[in-house]
Amino acid sequence: MASISDSTATITAHQDGNAEYLAATASITLTVDKATLTVTPDAGQHKSYGEDDPEFTCQVSGWKYEDAANATGILSGALSRASGSNAGVYSLTQGTLSAGSNYDIQFIPGVKFTIDKADQSITGFLPADTAILLGDQINLTAISSSDLPVTYESSNTDTATINGNLITAVGLGTTVITANQAGDNNYNPAPALTCTLTVVSVLVPVTDVSLNEHTLELLVGESETLTATVSPDNATNHAVIWRSNNESVATVNNGLVHAVGEGSAWITATATSDYDSGIADSCLVTVTGATGISTVDESSSVTVGFSDCTLYIDSPAAEQIEVYSISGKLLHRVRKRAGKASFTVSNSEWVLIIRGSSGWVKRIITD
């Protein structure tokens, strides 16, 4: 006979006896101790400053019987880390990770999680080539994606000087104006932007800007280069500013148009100088789908992101994730747990389609 309570078992043996022997009973109590799982966090886990923490991963050993095959059903909770949001190194901890009633956890300390400095960029600077009349001034309004202040310098102070954000043209000639953001404890330095500034005594204004194409039809993921011709040939400033009125459909960088989503967008090249009265020309870009994959669901509550060859996914289901090129080629297939997860993805595509087996489809731009 056996009597079991919690982690103990009492084994009782009984003999009724006979005419020669008395009845006898003997008992023994057995204690069933918990087994020990060894949990070792994976080395090399990191993120960039400002990003959400990934799901911390680890190696688990010490499973008994067939429990390893049901590890996700036994383990609950998650690893954690020392608090802090600034770039630096933080210890990984056991957090809320537990293994049910049959296992104790031996957590191996000492593995670190790194918050890397984030990259940043500068926008809103002068066009690459700009002309200004002698004695005129330009107020510089570049901003950094980190919101840290942008500083400026002139390579030839005999041509143009800078006081804070204000350029003053003091002599005929050319100078290179550079916009810098040096970074701080949480941000890497931004790539510097430069502008060749020409100071002239007489400006020849632009009279016309003409694009080589006025309509384009592209598939999602395709690119096409537009060329802007500025007239007259002797105009002081031949630079143009490129803009898209719908960057969810098409983006433009120095005339190179990327089709990123279905729909239409106007791509416009505008003469840059105040003296040129905003003379411009535009091209209507129409983009259609090409993935062969079910319609992208922008309304889904699932969120995806991509940074430094790492794909970040936050979806409520434990599911299979498939990563496709824009043409529909399967690039990766992985399994994820419910909630947030991250995966390393080797990628040369600048648009990816992400599909979850629970039914959602998302598109991300990787560059």
N, C-alpha and C positions, 0 to 999 in steps of 0.2 A: 504494500500500500504506500502511496506517495501523497504528501501534502505540500503544495507549492504556495508560497506567499512572497510577493515582490521578487527579490533576487536570491531567495533561499528555497531549498527543497528538502523536506524531511522524508526519509525512507524508513519505513517500519516493517520488520519481519516478525511473524507470529507463528507459533506452533501450539496446537491445541492440547498436546500431551496425550497420554493413554494410561492404561492401568499401571504402568511401571514408571512413567515420567509425568511430572507436573507440566502444566502449560507454561510457555515462555514467550516473552516479547522483547525485541531489541530494536532500537531506533538510532538513526544517524542523520545529522543535519548537514547538508551540502550548501555551500555558498557559491553562487555563480557571479564572479566578478566581471565588471565591464572590460571589454577589450579596449586597447588604446590605438587610436589613429594618429599618425604623424602627419602634420600639415606644414608644408614648406612653401611659402610664397614664391612665385616665379620671379627671378631676377630680371632687371631691365625694364620694368614697367614705368611708364612716364606719360605725361601729357604736356601741353603748352599752357602757359599762364592764361587764365580767363576761360578755359574750356571746363566742361563738367568732368568729374572724375570718371574714369572707365570702370567697368566691373573688374575688380582685382581677381587675378587668377592664382592658382596654387596647385601643387602636387600633393596627393593624398595616398598614403600607404598604410598597410596594416588591416585591410579588410578581411573578415572571416567568411568562410563558406562561399556563398554566391553573392554576397552583398555588394561586391564591386560592380556587378552588372546593374544594380539598382541604386548607385551612388546618389543620383539626383533626387531620388525619392527619400533617401535617408538624411542627407545633408540639408540643413536649412540655415537661413541667415546669410551673412556675407562678411568677408574680411573688411577691415577698415584701415585707417591710417591716422597718424598724429595730426592734430588740427593745424590749419594754416592755409592761406591762399596765395602767398607770394612765391615767386620762383625760389627753388631750393630743394633740399633733400629731406624726406619725411619717413619715419619708421612705419612699416606695415604692421598691423596688429590683428589679433584674432577677431575683433569686433563682435558681431552677434553670431558667428558661425558655430553651429552645434551639430551633433550627429545622433540625436535620439537617445533612447534609454539604454542601448546596448554598448555604447562607445563613449570613452573619454577622449578628449583631444589634447595631444601634445603639440603645442604650437612652437615652431622653430623661429625665434626672433632674429633680428639683425638684418633682414632684407629691407632695402630702401626703395621708396617710390620717389621719382624725380619730377618736379614741376619745372619744365624748361622755360626759358625766356620766350616770349611770343614774338613773332615777326610783325613788322608794321610797315606802312607805306605812306607816301606823301601824295596828295592830290591837290588840284586847284592851283597849280603853279602856272607860270607863263608858258606859252608855246615855245617849241624848241628854237625858233628864230623870231625875234621881235625887233621892231624898229621904233625909235622915239625921237622926237625933235629935241635939239639942243635946248636946255633950260627947262624941259618938261619933267614931270615926276610920275612915278607909278607906285601905287599902294599895293604891296604884295599881300595876298590873302590865302596862301597855301595852308593846308591843315594836315595833320597826321592822323592815321587811323587809331593811334593810341591816345589822342587828345593831348599829347605832350607838345610843347611849343616848337615851332619850326624856326630855324635861324638861317640867315642869308649872308653870302659874301660875294664880293665883286673881285674878279681877277685883275682888273685895271681901274684903279681909283682915279686915274687921270681922265677916264671916260665917264664913269658913273660911280657914285658913292652910295652907300647904304647906311641909313640911320634907323635902326629898329626894323620896321617893315616898309620903309619908304626909300625908293630909288630916286636919285636926282641925276639927270644927264648933265655933266659938267664939261665935257669936251667931245669933239668929233672923234669917231673911231668905233672900235668894237671892244666888248668885254664879255666874259662868261659869268653869268649870275648863277650861283649854286644854292640850292635849298637843301638843308641838312636837318636831321633829327637824330641826336646822338644816342638815344635810348636811355634806359635807367636800369634799376635792379630787376624789373620785370619785362623789359622789352629790349630786343636787339636793335642796333642802329638801323634806321630806315635806309634803303638804297637812295643815294643822292640823286636829285634831279638837276639838270642844267638847262640854261637858256643862253643862246648867243644873242646879246643885245647890241644893236647897231644904233649909234647916235648920229643923226644927220641934220643938215641945215635946212633941207627941203624934202618933204615927203611926196612921193608919187603915189597917189591912192589907187587902190584896186577898183576896177570898174566891172569885173565879172568873175564869177567862180562857176566852173562847169565840170560836172562829173562825166566819166566815160560811160556810165550806165545809169538809166533812170528807173528801171524795173529789174528785179532779180527774183528768181524762183529757186529756193534751196530746200533740201531735205534737212531734217534735224540732224545736227552733227557735221554738216558740210560748212565750208568756208569759201569766201570769195573776196578778192581785193578790189576796192574802188580806188580810182585815181582822180584827183582834183586838179584841174588846170586853172591857174590864176592869170588874169589879164589886167593890164598890159604886161608885156614881157619885162619892162623896166620898172614895174611896181616896186616900191621900196620893200614891202613886206609880202612874201609869197606864202606865208604860213597860214594854215587853216585849222580850225577846231572841229573835231569829229564828235557827233552826238547821235545816240539812238533815242527815239521817243518811247521805246518799249523794250527794255533790256531783258524781260522775261521771254521775248521772242528772238531778238538779235542784239548782239553787242558789237561794238566797233572799237578798234584800237589802231590809230594811225592809218585808217583806210581798210584794215583787214576786218571783214565782217564774219562773225561766228553765228550760225543758226542754232539756237538753244531750245526753242519751244515752238509749237505750232501757233500760227497766227500771222499778223502782219506788223511791220514796224517801218517808220521813216528814218533813214540814215541821212544826216545832214552835215555838209561841210560848210563852215562859215569863216569868212575872212576875219582875222583876229584883232586887227587894230581898230581903236575907236575912230580913227580917221577914215576907215573903209566902210563905215555905215552899215555893218552887219550884212554885207553882201554874201549870199549863200546859194547853194543848189542842193537838191535832195533826190534820194532814190528810194522807191517803195520796195521793200523786201517782203516776200511772201514765203512762209515756211510751212512745210507739211511734214507729217510723221514718216518715219522709216524703220521703226524698230521691229515690227512684226510681233510685238508684245502687247498684251492688253493695255487699255488706256491708263496713263499715269493718273493716280488718284491724289491730287493736291489737297483734297479735303480731309484725308485720313489723319487720325491723331498720331500716327507713327511719325517719328522724326529720324532723319538720317543726316550724317555729315561726313566730310572727308578732309583729312589734313595729314600731310607728311606720310603718305602711303598707308594711313590708318582709316578704316571705315568705322564710323560710330553709328549704332542703331539703338533706338529706344522704342520697343514695341511690347505690348502686354503679354504676348504669347511666347512660349518656348517653341521654336519653329526652325525650318530649314530656310536659309537665305541663299538666293542665287544672284550673282552679279553678272550683268550683260554689257557688252559694248552697245553703242547706239544702233549698230546694224543687226543686233540680235544674237551675236556670238556669245555663248556662255563662257565666262572668264573664270569664275570661282563658284564653289558651292560649299557652304559651311552650316553647322548647326549652332544655334544660340539658345541660352536660357531665357526665361521670361524677364522682362525689364531691359536695363541698359547692357550693352555688350560692345566690344570693339575687336576688330580683326585687322591683321596686316594684309594689305592687298597690293600685289605687284601690278602696276598700272601704267600704261602709256596712252590711254584714252583720256580725252578732256571732258567727255560727257559719259556718265555711267547710268544704267538702269538697274535699280535694286528691286527684287521681288521677294516677298515673304510668302511662305506656304499657307499662311492664314488668309491670303487673298489680296494684300495691298501691293501697289507698285509705285515706286518713287524714282525721280530723276535727280541727279546731282551733277554739278559742274565742278571739276577737280582742279582747274587751274585758277 
